[in-house]
Amino acid sequence: MISAEAPSYHAAKAGFSNYLEGLALALKPSGVRVTNLRFGFVDTKMAKGL
C-alpha cells in the first residue's frame, strides 16, 4: 500500500529492493542466489497511529 504520508519509507523500500536486485546479478555467477521478499501491509498499532 503506497501512501503520500510516508514517502521516505517507500523510497527506502524501493532503494533496498534495487540494491538486492543488483546484488543478485553480481552474485549469480558465483552460484549465490538472493531473494527479496516484499511483505504487504501489516495491520499494527503503529500503522493505525496509536
C-alpha positions, 0 to 999 in steps of 0.5 A: 500500500503506497501512501503520500504520508510516508514517502521516505519509507517507500523510497527506502523500500524501493532503494533496498529492493534495487540494491538486492536486485543488483546484488543478485546479478553480481552474485549469480555467477558465483552460484549465490542466489538472493531473494527479496521478499516484499511483505504487504501491509501489516495491520499494527498499532503503529500503522493505525497511529496509536 
